[in-house]
Amino acid sequence: MFLKGWDDMELLERLTEEDPAIAQAKKALERMASDPRAKGIYE
């Protein structure tokens, strides 16, 4: 649900409030997205 909801910010915020693991995953994705090298490796 987290991965499917990535484009729905309201759903994503609700999920991060309900589950600390999802909040941690969101932070990790945000860090990766802001790092061009990490993003390149992912892509």
mmCIF entry with sequence, helices, sheets and N, C-alpha, C, O atoms, coordinates in Angstrom:
data_MODEL
# 
_entry.id   MODEL 
# 
_entity.id                         1 
_entity.type                       polymer 
_entity.pdbx_number_of_molecules   1 
# 
_entity_poly.entity_id                      1 
_entity_poly.type                           'polypeptide(L)' 
_entity_poly.nstd_linkage                   no 
_entity_poly.nstd_monomer                   no 
_entity_poly.pdbx_seq_one_letter_code       MFLKGWDDMELLERLTEEDPAIAQAKKALERMASDPRAKGIYE 
_entity_poly.pdbx_seq_one_letter_code_can   MFLKGWDDMELLERLTEEDPAIAQAKKALERMASDPRAKGIYE 
_entity_poly.pdbx_strand_id                 A 
# 
loop_
_entity_poly_seq.entity_id 
_entity_poly_seq.num 
_entity_poly_seq.mon_id 
_entity_poly_seq.hetero 
1 1  MET n 
1 2  PHE n 
1 3  LEU n 
1 4  LYS n 
1 5  GLY n 
1 6  TRP n 
1 7  ASP n 
1 8  ASP n 
1 9  MET n 
1 10 GLU n 
1 11 LEU n 
1 12 LEU n 
1 13 GLU n 
1 14 ARG n 
1 15 LEU n 
1 16 THR n 
1 17 GLU n 
1 18 GLU n 
1 19 ASP n 
1 20 PRO n 
1 21 ALA n 
1 22 ILE n 
1 23 ALA n 
1 24 GLN n 
1 25 ALA n 
1 26 LYS n 
1 27 LYS n 
1 28 ALA n 
1 29 LEU n 
1 30 GLU n 
1 31 ARG n 
1 32 MET n 
1 33 ALA n 
1 34 SER n 
1 35 ASP n 
1 36 PRO n 
1 37 ARG n 
1 38 ALA n 
1 39 LYS n 
1 40 GLY n 
1 41 ILE n 
1 42 TYR n 
1 43 GLU n 
# 
_struct_asym.id          A 
_struct_asym.entity_id   1 
# 
loop_
_struct_conf.conf_type_id 
_struct_conf.id 
_struct_conf.pdbx_PDB_helix_id 
_struct_conf.beg_label_comp_id 
_struct_conf.beg_label_asym_id 
_struct_conf.beg_label_seq_id 
_struct_conf.pdbx_beg_PDB_ins_code 
_struct_conf.end_label_comp_id 
_struct_conf.end_label_asym_id 
_struct_conf.end_label_seq_id 
_struct_conf.pdbx_end_PDB_ins_code 
_struct_conf.beg_auth_comp_id 
_struct_conf.beg_auth_asym_id 
_struct_conf.beg_auth_seq_id 
_struct_conf.end_auth_comp_id 
_struct_conf.end_auth_asym_id 
_struct_conf.end_auth_seq_id 
_struct_conf.pdbx_PDB_helix_class 
_struct_conf.details 
_struct_conf.pdbx_PDB_helix_length 
HELX_P HELX_P1 AA1 LYS A 4  ? ASP A 7  ? LYS A 4  ASP A 7  5 ? 4  
HELX_P HELX_P2 AA2 MET A 9  ? GLU A 18 ? MET A 9  GLU A 18 1 ? 10 
HELX_P HELX_P3 AA3 PRO A 20 ? SER A 34 ? PRO A 20 SER A 34 1 ? 15 
HELX_P HELX_P4 AA4 PRO A 36 ? TYR A 42 ? PRO A 36 TYR A 42 1 ? 7  
# 
_struct_conf_type.id          HELX_P 
_struct_conf_type.criteria    ? 
_struct_conf_type.reference   ? 
# 
loop_
_atom_site.group_PDB 
_atom_site.id 
_atom_site.type_symbol 
_atom_site.label_atom_id 
_atom_site.label_alt_id 
_atom_site.label_comp_id 
_atom_site.label_asym_id 
_atom_site.label_entity_id 
_atom_site.label_seq_id 
_atom_site.pdbx_PDB_ins_code 
_atom_site.Cartn_x 
_atom_site.Cartn_y 
_atom_site.Cartn_z 
_atom_site.occupancy 
_atom_site.B_iso_or_equiv 
_atom_site.pdbx_formal_charge 
_atom_site.auth_seq_id 
_atom_site.auth_comp_id 
_atom_site.auth_asym_id 
_atom_site.auth_atom_id 
_atom_site.pdbx_PDB_model_num 
ATOM 1   N N  . MET A 1 1  ? 0.829  -1.189 0.000   1.00 0.00 ? 1  MET A N  1 
ATOM 2   C CA . MET A 1 1  ? 0.000  0.000  0.000   1.00 0.00 ? 1  MET A CA 1 
ATOM 3   C C  . MET A 1 1  ? 0.877  1.258  0.000   1.00 0.00 ? 1  MET A C  1 
ATOM 4   O O  . MET A 1 1  ? 0.538  2.260  -0.629  1.00 0.00 ? 1  MET A O  1 
ATOM 5   N N  . PHE A 1 2  ? 1.994  1.195  0.704   1.00 0.00 ? 2  PHE A N  1 
ATOM 6   C CA . PHE A 1 2  ? 2.919  2.337  0.731   1.00 0.00 ? 2  PHE A CA 1 
ATOM 7   C C  . PHE A 1 2  ? 3.435  2.648  -0.667  1.00 0.00 ? 2  PHE A C  1 
ATOM 8   O O  . PHE A 1 2  ? 3.413  3.804  -1.090  1.00 0.00 ? 2  PHE A O  1 
ATOM 9   N N  . LEU A 1 3  ? 3.896  1.639  -1.384  1.00 0.00 ? 3  LEU A N  1 
ATOM 10  C CA . LEU A 1 3  ? 4.445  1.872  -2.721  1.00 0.00 ? 3  LEU A CA 1 
ATOM 11  C C  . LEU A 1 3  ? 3.368  2.298  -3.702  1.00 0.00 ? 3  LEU A C  1 
ATOM 12  O O  . LEU A 1 3  ? 3.613  3.156  -4.550  1.00 0.00 ? 3  LEU A O  1 
ATOM 13  N N  . LYS A 1 4  ? 2.195  1.722  -3.605  1.00 0.00 ? 4  LYS A N  1 
ATOM 14  C CA . LYS A 1 4  ? 1.099  2.103  -4.491  1.00 0.00 ? 4  LYS A CA 1 
ATOM 15  C C  . LYS A 1 4  ? 0.603  3.511  -4.191  1.00 0.00 ? 4  LYS A C  1 
ATOM 16  O O  . LYS A 1 4  ? 0.126  4.204  -5.090  1.00 0.00 ? 4  LYS A O  1 
ATOM 17  N N  . GLY A 1 5  ? 0.713  3.940  -2.940  1.00 0.00 ? 5  GLY A N  1 
ATOM 18  C CA . GLY A 1 5  ? 0.189  5.241  -2.540  1.00 0.00 ? 5  GLY A CA 1 
ATOM 19  C C  . GLY A 1 5  ? 1.164  6.378  -2.672  1.00 0.00 ? 5  GLY A C  1 
ATOM 20  O O  . GLY A 1 5  ? 0.861  7.495  -2.251  1.00 0.00 ? 5  GLY A O  1 
ATOM 21  N N  . TRP A 1 6  ? 2.328  6.135  -3.243  1.00 0.00 ? 6  TRP A N  1 
ATOM 22  C CA . TRP A 1 6  ? 3.373  7.158  -3.305  1.00 0.00 ? 6  TRP A CA 1 
ATOM 23  C C  . TRP A 1 6  ? 2.905  8.443  -3.981  1.00 0.00 ? 6  TRP A C  1 
ATOM 24  O O  . TRP A 1 6  ? 3.373  9.525  -3.626  1.00 0.00 ? 6  TRP A O  1 
ATOM 25  N N  . ASP A 1 7  ? 1.985  8.349  -4.954  1.00 0.00 ? 7  ASP A N  1 
ATOM 26  C CA . ASP A 1 7  ? 1.526  9.554  -5.642  1.00 0.00 ? 7  ASP A CA 1 
ATOM 27  C C  . ASP A 1 7  ? 0.317  10.205 -4.961  1.00 0.00 ? 7  ASP A C  1 
ATOM 28  O O  . ASP A 1 7  ? -0.134 11.266 -5.392  1.00 0.00 ? 7  ASP A O  1 
ATOM 29  N N  . ASP A 1 8  ? -0.205 9.587  -3.914  1.00 0.00 ? 8  ASP A N  1 
ATOM 30  C CA . ASP A 1 8  ? -1.345 10.122 -3.154  1.00 0.00 ? 8  ASP A CA 1 
ATOM 31  C C  . ASP A 1 8  ? -0.815 10.618 -1.807  1.00 0.00 ? 8  ASP A C  1 
ATOM 32  O O  . ASP A 1 8  ? -0.688 9.839  -0.862  1.00 0.00 ? 8  ASP A O  1 
ATOM 33  N N  . MET A 1 9  ? -0.510 11.898 -1.722  1.00 0.00 ? 9  MET A N  1 
ATOM 34  C CA . MET A 1 9  ? 0.148  12.437 -0.529  1.00 0.00 ? 9  MET A CA 1 
ATOM 35  C C  . MET A 1 9  ? -0.735 12.331 0.720   1.00 0.00 ? 9  MET A C  1 
ATOM 36  O O  . MET A 1 9  ? -0.222 12.144 1.823   1.00 0.00 ? 9  MET A O  1 
ATOM 37  N N  . GLU A 1 10 ? -2.046 12.446 0.556   1.00 0.00 ? 10 GLU A N  1 
ATOM 38  C CA . GLU A 1 10 ? -2.937 12.318 1.703   1.00 0.00 ? 10 GLU A CA 1 
ATOM 39  C C  . GLU A 1 10 ? -2.867 10.894 2.277   1.00 0.00 ? 10 GLU A C  1 
ATOM 40  O O  . GLU A 1 10 ? -2.786 10.711 3.492   1.00 0.00 ? 10 GLU A O  1 
ATOM 41  N N  . LEU A 1 11 ? -2.897 9.911  1.407   1.00 0.00 ? 11 LEU A N  1 
ATOM 42  C CA . LEU A 1 11 ? -2.785 8.518  1.840   1.00 0.00 ? 11 LEU A CA 1 
ATOM 43  C C  . LEU A 1 11 ? -1.424 8.274  2.472   1.00 0.00 ? 11 LEU A C  1 
ATOM 44  O O  . LEU A 1 11 ? -1.326 7.625  3.514   1.00 0.00 ? 11 LEU A O  1 
ATOM 45  N N  . LEU A 1 12 ? -0.394 8.782  1.855   1.00 0.00 ? 12 LEU A N  1 
ATOM 46  C CA . LEU A 1 12 ? 0.957  8.587  2.374   1.00 0.00 ? 12 LEU A CA 1 
ATOM 47  C C  . LEU A 1 12 ? 1.117  9.192  3.767   1.00 0.00 ? 12 LEU A C  1 
ATOM 48  O O  . LEU A 1 12 ? 1.721  8.571  4.643   1.00 0.00 ? 12 LEU A O  1 
ATOM 49  N N  . GLU A 1 13 ? 0.589  10.382 3.979   1.00 0.00 ? 13 GLU A N  1 
ATOM 50  C CA . GLU A 1 13 ? 0.673  11.007 5.299   1.00 0.00 ? 13 GLU A CA 1 
ATOM 51  C C  . GLU A 1 13 ? -0.080 10.184 6.343   1.00 0.00 ? 13 GLU A C  1 
ATOM 52  O O  . GLU A 1 13 ? 0.392  10.014 7.467   1.00 0.00 ? 13 GLU A O  1 
ATOM 53  N N  . ARG A 1 14 ? -1.239 9.680  5.967   1.00 0.00 ? 14 ARG A N  1 
ATOM 54  C CA . ARG A 1 14 ? -2.017 8.864  6.904   1.00 0.00 ? 14 ARG A CA 1 
ATOM 55  C C  . ARG A 1 14 ? -1.262 7.587  7.261   1.00 0.00 ? 14 ARG A C  1 
ATOM 56  O O  . ARG A 1 14 ? -1.240 7.176  8.421   1.00 0.00 ? 14 ARG A O  1 
ATOM 57  N N  . LEU A 1 15 ? -0.643 6.961  6.259   1.00 0.00 ? 15 LEU A N  1 
ATOM 58  C CA . LEU A 1 15 ? 0.120  5.744  6.510   1.00 0.00 ? 15 LEU A CA 1 
ATOM 59  C C  . LEU A 1 15 ? 1.316  6.004  7.414   1.00 0.00 ? 15 LEU A C  1 
ATOM 60  O O  . LEU A 1 15 ? 1.612  5.198  8.296   1.00 0.00 ? 15 LEU A O  1 
ATOM 61  N N  . THR A 1 16 ? 2.007  7.125  7.204   1.00 0.00 ? 16 THR A N  1 
ATOM 62  C CA . THR A 1 16 ? 3.181  7.416  8.027   1.00 0.00 ? 16 THR A CA 1 
ATOM 63  C C  . THR A 1 16 ? 2.791  7.722  9.468   1.00 0.00 ? 16 THR A C  1 
ATOM 64  O O  . THR A 1 16 ? 3.559  7.447  10.390  1.00 0.00 ? 16 THR A O  1 
ATOM 65  N N  . GLU A 1 17 ? 1.606  8.285  9.667   1.00 0.00 ? 17 GLU A N  1 
ATOM 66  C CA . GLU A 1 17 ? 1.132  8.539  11.024  1.00 0.00 ? 17 GLU A CA 1 
ATOM 67  C C  . GLU A 1 17 ? 0.765  7.241  11.738  1.00 0.00 ? 17 GLU A C  1 
ATOM 68  O O  . GLU A 1 17 ? 0.924  7.127  12.953  1.00 0.00 ? 17 GLU A O  1 
ATOM 69  N N  . GLU A 1 18 ? 0.274  6.267  10.975  1.00 0.00 ? 18 GLU A N  1 
ATOM 70  C CA . GLU A 1 18 ? -0.193 5.017  11.566  1.00 0.00 ? 18 GLU A CA 1 
ATOM 71  C C  . GLU A 1 18 ? 0.924  4.007  11.814  1.00 0.00 ? 18 GLU A C  1 
ATOM 72  O O  . GLU A 1 18 ? 0.800  3.156  12.695  1.00 0.00 ? 18 GLU A O  1 
ATOM 73  N N  . ASP A 1 19 ? 2.012  4.090  11.050  1.00 0.00 ? 19 ASP A N  1 
ATOM 74  C CA . ASP A 1 19 ? 3.032  3.048  11.141  1.00 0.00 ? 19 ASP A CA 1 
ATOM 75  C C  . ASP A 1 19 ? 4.436  3.666  11.101  1.00 0.00 ? 19 ASP A C  1 
ATOM 76  O O  . ASP A 1 19 ? 4.833  4.229  10.081  1.00 0.00 ? 19 ASP A O  1 
ATOM 77  N N  . PRO A 1 20 ? 5.179  3.564  12.192  1.00 0.00 ? 20 PRO A N  1 
ATOM 78  C CA . PRO A 1 20 ? 6.533  4.134  12.230  1.00 0.00 ? 20 PRO A CA 1 
ATOM 79  C C  . PRO A 1 20 ? 7.470  3.542  11.169  1.00 0.00 ? 20 PRO A C  1 
ATOM 80  O O  . PRO A 1 20 ? 8.366  4.236  10.688  1.00 0.00 ? 20 PRO A O  1 
ATOM 81  N N  . ALA A 1 21 ? 7.279  2.286  10.802  1.00 0.00 ? 21 ALA A N  1 
ATOM 82  C CA . ALA A 1 21 ? 8.126  1.676  9.775   1.00 0.00 ? 21 ALA A CA 1 
ATOM 83  C C  . ALA A 1 21 ? 7.886  2.335  8.422   1.00 0.00 ? 21 ALA A C  1 
ATOM 84  O O  . ALA A 1 21 ? 8.821  2.516  7.642   1.00 0.00 ? 21 ALA A O  1 
ATOM 85  N N  . ILE A 1 22 ? 6.655  2.688  8.145   1.00 0.00 ? 22 ILE A N  1 
ATOM 86  C CA . ILE A 1 22 ? 6.347  3.370  6.885   1.00 0.00 ? 22 ILE A CA 1 
ATOM 87  C C  . ILE A 1 22 ? 6.920  4.776  6.907   1.00 0.00 ? 22 ILE A C  1 
ATOM 88  O O  . ILE A 1 22 ? 7.410  5.259  5.886   1.00 0.00 ? 22 ILE A O  1 
ATOM 89  N N  . ALA A 1 23 ? 6.865  5.432  8.040   1.00 0.00 ? 23 ALA A N  1 
ATOM 90  C CA . ALA A 1 23 ? 7.467  6.763  8.154   1.00 0.00 ? 23 ALA A CA 1 
ATOM 91  C C  . ALA A 1 23 ? 8.964  6.691  7.886   1.00 0.00 ? 23 ALA A C  1 
ATOM 92  O O  . ALA A 1 23 ? 9.518  7.565  7.218   1.00 0.00 ? 23 ALA A O  1 
ATOM 93  N N  . GLN A 1 24 ? 9.615  5.669  8.395   1.00 0.00 ? 24 GLN A N  1 
ATOM 94  C CA . GLN A 1 24 ? 11.050 5.478  8.173   1.00 0.00 ? 24 GLN A CA 1 
ATOM 95  C C  . GLN A 1 24 ? 11.322 5.197  6.691   1.00 0.00 ? 24 GLN A C  1 
ATOM 96  O O  . GLN A 1 24 ? 12.283 5.721  6.129   1.00 0.00 ? 24 GLN A O  1 
ATOM 97  N N  . ALA A 1 25 ? 10.490 4.382  6.064   1.00 0.00 ? 25 ALA A N  1 
ATOM 98  C CA . ALA A 1 25 ? 10.656 4.081  4.638   1.00 0.00 ? 25 ALA A CA 1 
ATOM 99  C C  . ALA A 1 25 ? 10.475 5.339  3.797   1.00 0.00 ? 25 ALA A C  1 
ATOM 100 O O  . ALA A 1 25 ? 11.202 5.548  2.826   1.00 0.00 ? 25 ALA A O  1 
ATOM 101 N N  . LYS A 1 26 ? 9.516  6.171  4.162   1.00 0.00 ? 26 LYS A N  1 
ATOM 102 C CA . LYS A 1 26 ? 9.284  7.421  3.430   1.00 0.00 ? 26 LYS A CA 1 
ATOM 103 C C  . LYS A 1 26 ? 10.515 8.320  3.509   1.00 0.00 ? 26 LYS A C  1 
ATOM 104 O O  . LYS A 1 26 ? 10.932 8.904  2.510   1.00 0.00 ? 26 LYS A O  1 
ATOM 105 N N  . LYS A 1 27 ? 11.091 8.425  4.705   1.00 0.00 ? 27 LYS A N  1 
ATOM 106 C CA . LYS A 1 27 ? 12.294 9.246  4.871   1.00 0.00 ? 27 LYS A CA 1 
ATOM 107 C C  . LYS A 1 27 ? 13.453 8.706  4.029   1.00 0.00 ? 27 LYS A C  1 
ATOM 108 O O  . LYS A 1 27 ? 14.204 9.476  3.431   1.00 0.00 ? 27 LYS A O  1 
ATOM 109 N N  . ALA A 1 28 ? 13.593 7.382  3.986   1.00 0.00 ? 28 ALA A N  1 
ATOM 110 C CA . ALA A 1 28 ? 14.666 6.776  3.193   1.00 0.00 ? 28 ALA A CA 1 
ATOM 111 C C  . ALA A 1 28 ? 14.462 7.064  1.709   1.00 0.00 ? 28 ALA A C  1 
ATOM 112 O O  . ALA A 1 28 ? 15.421 7.372  1.001   1.00 0.00 ? 28 ALA A O  1 
ATOM 113 N N  . LEU A 1 29 ? 13.230 6.967  1.236   1.00 0.00 ? 29 LEU A N  1 
ATOM 114 C CA . LEU A 1 29 ? 12.954 7.273  -0.177  1.00 0.00 ? 29 LEU A CA 1 
ATOM 115 C C  . LEU A 1 29 ? 13.205 8.738  -0.490  1.00 0.00 ? 29 LEU A C  1 
ATOM 116 O O  . LEU A 1 29 ? 13.711 9.069  -1.562  1.00 0.00 ? 29 LEU A O  1 
ATOM 117 N N  . GLU A 1 30 ? 12.854 9.615  0.437   1.00 0.00 ? 30 GLU A N  1 
ATOM 118 C CA . GLU A 1 30 ? 13.095 11.046 0.215   1.00 0.00 ? 30 GLU A CA 1 
ATOM 119 C C  . GLU A 1 30 ? 14.586 11.343 0.144   1.00 0.00 ? 30 GLU A C  1 
ATOM 120 O O  . GLU A 1 30 ? 15.021 12.150 -0.678  1.00 0.00 ? 30 GLU A O  1 
ATOM 121 N N  . ARG A 1 31 ? 15.383 10.686 1.012   1.00 0.00 ? 31 ARG A N  1 
ATOM 122 C CA . ARG A 1 31 ? 16.840 10.878 0.967   1.00 0.00 ? 31 ARG A CA 1 
ATOM 123 C C  . ARG A 1 31 ? 17.396 10.366 -0.362  1.00 0.00 ? 31 ARG A C  1 
ATOM 124 O O  . ARG A 1 31 ? 18.227 11.025 -0.988  1.00 0.00 ? 31 ARG A O  1 
ATOM 125 N N  . MET A 1 32 ? 16.935 9.193  -0.788  1.00 0.00 ? 32 MET A N  1 
ATOM 126 C CA . MET A 1 32 ? 17.412 8.614  -2.030  1.00 0.00 ? 32 MET A CA 1 
ATOM 127 C C  . MET A 1 32 ? 17.050 9.513  -3.218  1.00 0.00 ? 32 MET A C  1 
ATOM 128 O O  . MET A 1 32 ? 17.868 9.727  -4.113  1.00 0.00 ? 32 MET A O  1 
ATOM 129 N N  . ALA A 1 33 ? 15.835 10.029 -3.218  1.00 0.00 ? 33 ALA A N  1 
ATOM 130 C CA . ALA A 1 33 ? 15.381 10.861 -4.322  1.00 0.00 ? 33 ALA A CA 1 
ATOM 131 C C  . ALA A 1 33 ? 16.172 12.164 -4.415  1.00 0.00 ? 33 ALA A C  1 
ATOM 132 O O  . ALA A 1 33 ? 16.309 12.732 -5.499  1.00 0.00 ? 33 ALA A O  1 
ATOM 133 N N  . SER A 1 34 ? 16.688 12.636 -3.291  1.00 0.00 ? 34 SER A N  1 
ATOM 134 C CA . SER A 1 34 ? 17.443 13.894 -3.303  1.00 0.00 ? 34 SER A CA 1 
ATOM 135 C C  . SER A 1 34 ? 18.928 13.685 -3.592  1.00 0.00 ? 34 SER A C  1 
ATOM 136 O O  . SER A 1 34 ? 19.669 14.658 -3.738  1.00 0.00 ? 34 SER A O  1 
ATOM 137 N N  . ASP A 1 35 ? 19.368 12.442 -3.676  1.00 0.00 ? 35 ASP A N  1 
ATOM 138 C CA . ASP A 1 35 ? 20.768 12.123 -3.941  1.00 0.00 ? 35 ASP A CA 1 
ATOM 139 C C  . ASP A 1 35 ? 20.887 11.606 -5.374  1.00 0.00 ? 35 ASP A C  1 
ATOM 140 O O  . ASP A 1 35 ? 20.473 10.482 -5.659  1.00 0.00 ? 35 ASP A O  1 
ATOM 141 N N  . PRO A 1 36 ? 21.448 12.416 -6.283  1.00 0.00 ? 36 PRO A N  1 
ATOM 142 C CA . PRO A 1 36 ? 21.513 12.010 -7.694  1.00 0.00 ? 36 PRO A CA 1 
ATOM 143 C C  . PRO A 1 36 ? 22.219 10.664 -7.914  1.00 0.00 ? 36 PRO A C  1 
ATOM 144 O O  . PRO A 1 36 ? 21.808 9.886  -8.775  1.00 0.00 ? 36 PRO A O  1 
ATOM 145 N N  . ARG A 1 37 ? 23.266 10.389 -7.148  1.00 0.00 ? 37 ARG A N  1 
ATOM 146 C CA . ARG A 1 37 ? 23.980 9.124  -7.325  1.00 0.00 ? 37 ARG A CA 1 
ATOM 147 C C  . ARG A 1 37 ? 23.098 7.944  -6.906  1.00 0.00 ? 37 ARG A C  1 
ATOM 148 O O  . ARG A 1 37 ? 23.018 6.947  -7.624  1.00 0.00 ? 37 ARG A O  1 
ATOM 149 N N  . ALA A 1 38 ? 22.446 8.049  -5.765  1.00 0.00 ? 38 ALA A N  1 
ATOM 150 C CA . ALA A 1 38 ? 21.560 6.979  -5.290  1.00 0.00 ? 38 ALA A CA 1 
ATOM 151 C C  . ALA A 1 38 ? 20.387 6.789  -6.237  1.00 0.00 ? 38 ALA A C  1 
ATOM 152 O O  . ALA A 1 38 ? 19.973 5.663  -6.512  1.00 0.00 ? 38 ALA A O  1 
ATOM 153 N N  . LYS A 1 39 ? 19.866 7.880  -6.722  1.00 0.00 ? 39 LYS A N  1 
ATOM 154 C CA . LYS A 1 39 ? 18.736 7.809  -7.660  1.00 0.00 ? 39 LYS A CA 1 
ATOM 155 C C  . LYS A 1 39 ? 19.176 7.112  -8.949  1.00 0.00 ? 39 LYS A C  1 
ATOM 156 O O  . LYS A 1 39 ? 18.436 6.299  -9.504  1.00 0.00 ? 39 LYS A O  1 
ATOM 157 N N  . GLY A 1 40 ? 20.365 7.428  -9.416  1.00 0.00 ? 40 GLY A N  1 
ATOM 158 C CA . GLY A 1 40 ? 20.896 6.779  -10.618 1.00 0.00 ? 40 GLY A CA 1 
ATOM 159 C C  . GLY A 1 40 ? 21.074 5.287  -10.445 1.00 0.00 ? 40 GLY A C  1 
ATOM 160 O O  . GLY A 1 40 ? 20.776 4.507  -11.350 1.00 0.00 ? 40 GLY A O  1 
ATOM 161 N N  . ILE A 1 41 ? 21.562 4.889  -9.275  1.00 0.00 ? 41 ILE A N  1 
ATOM 162 C CA . ILE A 1 41 ? 21.727 3.457  -8.989  1.00 0.00 ? 41 ILE A CA 1 
ATOM 163 C C  . ILE A 1 41 ? 20.367 2.769  -8.976  1.00 0.00 ? 41 ILE A C  1 
ATOM 164 O O  . ILE A 1 41 ? 20.213 1.676  -9.522  1.00 0.00 ? 41 ILE A O  1 
ATOM 165 N N  . TYR A 1 42 ? 19.387 3.409  -8.355  1.00 0.00 ? 42 TYR A N  1 
ATOM 166 C CA . TYR A 1 42 ? 18.047 2.842  -8.291  1.00 0.00 ? 42 TYR A CA 1 
ATOM 167 C C  . TYR A 1 42 ? 17.453 2.666  -9.681  1.00 0.00 ? 42 TYR A C  1 
ATOM 168 O O  . TYR A 1 42 ? 16.893 1.620  -10.008 1.00 0.00 ? 42 TYR A O  1 
ATOM 169 N N  . GLU A 1 43 ? 17.589 3.719  -10.498 1.00 0.00 ? 43 GLU A N  1 
ATOM 170 C CA . GLU A 1 43 ? 17.001 3.663  -11.847 1.00 0.00 ? 43 GLU A CA 1 
ATOM 171 C C  . GLU A 1 43 ? 17.751 2.673  -12.711 1.00 0.00 ? 43 GLU A C  1 
ATOM 172 O O  . GLU A 1 43 ? 17.406 2.487  -13.878 1.00 0.00 ? 43 GLU A O  1 
# 
